Amino acid sequence: MALQKHSEVQGSLFGVLDSPLHGKVRGEQSIMDFPLFSLAKRPQMDPMTFKMEGVQIELKPSANGIATMWDKEVLIYVLSLMCQHLAKTGEVINVFTFNAHDFFRATGVARPSKRDYDRFIEALGRLQGTQIRTNIKTGTIGTKGFFSWFAEAQAMTRAMPNGGEQLMPVRVQICDWLVRAVSRDSRIYDYHHDYFRLGSIERRLYELAHCYSREESAEVSLEILAAKIGSTAPLRALKMQLKKIAAEDRLPDYSIVIREIVPDAPTLDKIGRKTSKTETIVIMKPREKPCDVRFSITQ
């Protein structure tokens, strides 16, 4: 399918809105599987890297930090608009104009406050400013050098008679890497509406379960899970968080089980002493399905 610039479709910048979103909120597999966003709410100014099974990812911050899991909500919403337009018309477009209010509706914010709108504007800036370099191919095409989630992001305001400002419709341009992922690879998954009520680590667990445990259980070691989540916390602290998440059992559609595996035979440490160090395994399983593990996520 040929890519059509949205200016050809809508005629003017704010002539036609692509919102509201009528279908489900949807995401693409690559942005669900890999740690492409910061877990922290505070600005993360240090670069992030990920290397596993030949996949390499490097994230460089903007002046306001690396795009976060909460900023990702905006990207998910725009990708949902793209999927909706593609399904309806068969046309692939990369520029979308929408109302922030509809974004809040779709992500479960009933009465957005001024702070919600401020955070929305900050999210646009980080999504446009974060630099990504990866060897992950989309549509069989690789990308050399860095790109941003949004090649362009404009949020215009209008002066009000009372001296305040009104946010006008927002215009964003999705990067070519994601356009190919949606239009050519077509690995699109629906998000449960309760996803937006989860914390950052819970969101990553849900996304990984959505990639690997839709029909059967999957297990992963704590060390590999930490890398896939994008956690920089000590493993002991992460394990405590995972145990709390397992006990609260709030993940939509999936649950997790933490198991400690004791090796059958002692192993040797660095100086030759025998040790029986346990291994922490996290099992992700779809609800109402047995917990027998069908496969493992390995490094």
PyMOL commands that set and color helices and strands:
alter all, ss='L'
color gray80, all
select helices_A, chain A and resi 6-10+29-33+72-89+100-106+114-129+176-185+193-197+200-212+222-229+235-248
alter helices_A, ss='H'
color red, helices_A
select strands_A, chain A and resi 3-4+26-28+48-52+55-60+92-93+95-98+131-134+150-159+165-174+188-190+217-221+254-261+267-268+274-275+279-286+293-297
alter strands_A, ss='S'
color yellow, strands_A
deselect
rebuild
show_as cartoon
